[in-house]
Amino acid sequence: MTRCLISKVEVQGFIERCMVAVGTKPHHARSLAEVLVEGDHRGHYSHGLNRMDMYVKDIKTGICAKDGEPVVEKESAATALVDGRNLLGPVVGNFCMKLAIQKAKEVGIGWVVAHGSNHYGIAGYYSMQALKEDMIGMSFTNTSPLVVPTRGKECTLGTNPISVAAPASGGDSFVLDMATSAVALGKVELHERRGDSIPEGWGCDGQGQLTSDPKKVLSGGGLVPIGGSEATGGYKGYGLGMMVEVFCGILAGAQYSNKIRTWKVTDRMANLGQCFVAINPNSFAAGFNDRMSDLLSIQRGMEPADHDHPVLAAGDPERSNIKRCEELGGIPYHINVVNYMNDCATKIGVNPLLPSDKLISN
């Protein structure tokens, strides 16, 4: 496939200009652009520039608010309940994570939940903010229902991602950022467009039976939880998805389960629930960072089953992608994504993000 290299600065500026063109406040547009570009930089292309048109549509149609700031409704020394006021998810997420970190500095832990939020990009963007303060960070969000629970036939849970980031010595870290579904919906969509079958364990048909036909997953079926079927531990992924719902939709008083609007159907506010946590290791046993480094070294240092594929820790694949981007001199975007977003920009009066003359094939 053909990809073109574009610098982080160029992509971020392009996204900001597009969002401002439809009425977004400049600092809100910047918050969104930073999250999307970081997603691409880390290799999570499904949550980066590829999603920009969705945010443009949300602001342009008025289904997502463009004025105001998040508001703290209730708080204690260690906790807070925030009203996101239907603003862009990254605006709400940054507000909440900053508040959680401040509370953790003061009392050792900050636990902040929000209702009235929207899609906020990669969960890891928020948990990693705690690393800058040498703290543990966590972030969770519920989403539109796309996942069929174990033994079920209807989508009643979202992909409900989990992210935990923990600092180690020398700038190293553990960064878990994963959905609680077996796979992202976009991967199923990609296989369907190519006419390929999907691995069994990604999704099910309208009767709740595992299928390798992506069309059945996308028309009446749904994704399945991590683990796949009940026999292979899918109930564990189902439980994790429910746990995220407890921390987000239920605890925050937001929408939850199948009460959340259908994915990409913007007939009403999303009112997503989100959770942000910061923990100061200094409030616990001494030497946290050194022990984290040892834990990471144990995993990475073992002899792999396949010498061509070393054992990795959570966050290592993303670090490799960042390193590759730095070596290439930009983020490698598929030319079709760039062309699609250029078309989106032209429609709202923004100069297109012209592909770099540095084309690569991979």
N, C-alpha and C positions, 0 to 999 in steps of 0.2 A: 504494500500500500504506500501511497505517496504522502509524506508529511512535510510541513514547512516549519521552520524554526522561528519563533517569535519571542522576544524578551519579555520578562515579567512586567517590566515597566510599560511596555507597549500594550500588552493585554489589559493590564489594570486600568490604564488611562482610557482605553477603548470602552471597557465596561462602565466606568464612571460616566463617560460622556453619554452613553446610551441611556443610563438610568436618569441622569439629570435632564435629558431631553424630554422625558415623559413626566417630569415634575418632581423627581426625588431630590431631597435636600442633598447638597454636595457631601456633607460628612456621613450621611446615611449611605450614599452611593459608594463612598470610599470603603465603608465597613463591609459592604457586600462584595465589592471588587477584590478586596484583600482575601476574603474567605475563598472565593471562587478560584483565584489564581493560586492560592496555597494548595487547594485540592488538586489542581493540575500539576503543580510542581512536585507534589508527593506521589503522583501517578494515579490519583482517583479521578480520572477524566469524566466519569459519569456525573460528578458533582462540581464541575468547574465551568469553563466557558460554555460547554455543552448545554448548561441549564439557564444561561442568561436570558433567553427569550421568554422563559416562564416568569421570571421576575419582572421583566419589562411589561408583560401582559398583565400581571397582578397589579402593578402600579397604574398602568394606562387605563384599565377598566375600573379602577377604584375599589376592587375587592380587597386590596391591601392598602392600609393607610400610609400617606406620605408626610403627614404633619404630626408634630408632637414628639414626646419622648416617653420611655417606659416609666412607670410609677410604682414605688414601694407601697403596698397596701397594708402590710403587717410585718413586724420584725421583732426579733429578740437579739441578744448578743451574738448568737451563732446562726440564726435562721432568718429567712425573709420570704415573703410571698410577693411576687411582682406581677403587675398588670402590664402586659406587652403592648396594649392598646392597638392591636392589630397591625403593628409595624413590621417591617422586614425582619426576618428571623435573625440575621447577623447583628442588627441593631439591638434586639432584645438579648441575644446571647452575650454580646460584649458587655452590656450593662450588668447582667446577672453575674457573669464570671468575675468581673472586676469587684463587685460587691462581695462575692464569696471569698475572694482572696483577701480583701480588706478585713473581713471578719476573722479569717484564719490567722492573720497576723496578730489580731487582738486577743482572740480566745482559743486559738488552736485549730478551729474548724469553722467552715462557713458552708451552709447548706441552703441554697436558694432555688426556689421553684417558680415557674412563670406560667400564666395562662394568657390567652389572647396573642399567641405568637404564630409565626409562619415558618416555612421551610428554612433551615439555617445553614445548609451546606454540610461539610464534613464535621462530625462530632468531635474529632480529634483536634480541630482548630481551637476549641474552647478548653479542653483538658490540658493542652500543651501550654496554655497561657500561665498555668500554675508553675510549670517548669522554670520559667524566668525568675520566679521567686523561690526556687529550690523547694517547691511543695509538690504534693501529690494532687492531681486534678482529675475530676470525673465529669462526664457530660452524657446526658441521655435525652432522647426525644421520642415522642410517639409520632406516627405518620398515618396517612390514609390507609385504610384496610386493604392489604395485598396478600396477606398470609392466611392460609387455612390451618386451623389448629388440629392437633393430633386427633384422629377419629372423626373430624368434621368434614363438611362439604362447602362451607361458606367462608369467605374472607372476613375475619373479625378482628384481626390484629395487623398492625403495620410492620414494616421491616425493623422498626424500633431499635436503632443502633445503640451500642454501648461503647464508651471510650474511657480508658483509664491511662493516665500518664504518670510515671514515677521517675524521679531524678536518680542518677547514679553518679559516680565520681568522674571527673574529667570531662564533663559535658555530655556523657553518655546518658541514655534513658531507655525506659520501657514505655512504648506507646501502643496500646491496644486500641484499635478503631475498627469495629465490625458491626455488621447488621446481625440481627438474631434470626433472620431468614437464611435458608441454605445458600441463596445467591441473590444478587440484585436483579430487579425486574428488567433492567436494560440489557442484561446478558441474554435473557430469554428472547427479548425483542430482536436483538441482533441475530440470533440463530434463526428466528422466524423469517427475517428479511432475506437471509442467505439461503433459505430452504433446507437448513440443516436440522437434524434431530438434536435434542438436548440430553445430557446424562440423566439417567433415572435417579431421582433423589433431589431434583431441582424444583419440580412442581407437580401439581395434580390436575386431573380433569374435573368437570362439574360434579362428579360423583365422589370426589375425594380420593380417587385411585391414582397412584403414581403413574406418570406418563412420560414418554420421551418425545412426544409431539408438542412443540411449542405453541401451535395454534390452539390446542385444547387448554393449555394453561392460560392463554391470553383471552380466550372467549368462553367464559363461564367457569374456569378453574381458578387456580391461584398458585402462589409460591408455597413451599412447605418450610417448616422451621429447620434450623440447623440440626442435622442428624438424619433428616429425611423421614422415613417411615417410623412407626412405633417400634418395630423390631430392631431398628438400627439406632435408637436413641433420640428420635425426633421429639419426644415428649420433653426432653431436656431443653431443646431450643425453644419449644412452646412455653416452657416455664420461664425462661429468660425473657422472652417477649412480654409475658404477663408481668414480670418484675418491673420492666421498664414502664409499663402502663401504670403500675402502682405509684412509682416515683414521679410520673409526669401527669397524665390525665387525671388520675384520682386525687393525688396529693395536692395538685395545683388548682383543682376545680375547673379543668379545661374539658374539652370534648375528649372522648375516648372510644376505643374499639370501633364498632361499626357505626357509631354516632358521628365520626369524623367524615367529612365530605369525601366523595369518590376521587381518586387520584386524577388530577388534571381537569376535573369538573369544577369550575369556579362559580358555582351558583350561590354560594354563601361563604361567610368567613370560615377560615380553617380552624381557628381557635385551638391551635396545638398546645400541648403541655410539654414543658421542658424542665430539666433538672441540672443544676450546676453545683459542684462540690469542690472545695479546696481543703486540704488537710496539711497542717504544718508538722512535719516529722519531728521537729524539735520538742514537741509536746509529748513525745513517746520515747522509746529506747534510743540511746545515743548510737551513732555510727550507721545510720540508715543508708546513706549513699554508698558507703564502702560495702555493706552487705548486699545492696542491689547490684553493685558491680560484680561481686562474687557470684551471685545468682545468675547473672547474664553470662558470665564467663563459663560457668558449668555447662550451660546449654550449648553455647557457641563452640566450646572447646572439645566437645566429645567427638569421637570418630563417627562420621556419618555412614548411613547404610549405603549410600551412593556417593563416592568421592567427588563426583561432579556437582553434587548438590549438598553443600554444607548445612548444618543445622542453624536455623535463624531464630532470633527472638522478635517479638512484636515490635514493629517500627523499623526493623532492618530493611525490608523491601522498599519502604518509602525513602530511607536514607540512600539506598542505591539509585533510586530514580532521581533524587535531587542531585546526586553526584554526576549522573549521566547528563542531566540538563546543563550543569555547569561546564562539563567537558564539551558538550555540543555548542554551547553559547546561546542557549534559549530553550524554550519548552517546545517539544515536537508535537504539533497539532495535526490531526488528519485534515487534509485539504478540504474535504467535504464539510467538516464542522466550521472551518473558517469561511467558506463560501456561504454557508447557511446563515451564519451570524452577520456576515457582510450584507446580505439581503435584508435581514432584520433591521440592521442599522440604517440602511438606505431608506427604508419605509418611514423611519421616524426622523429623517433629516440629519443623520450623523454620517460623517465620512467613514467609509469602510476601513476595516483593519486589513490593509493590504498584506498578503503573504510575503514573507521575506524571500529574497532571491536564493536563500540557502535551502534547497530542497533535499530531503533525504528519503530513502526507501528502506522500509523494514517490514 
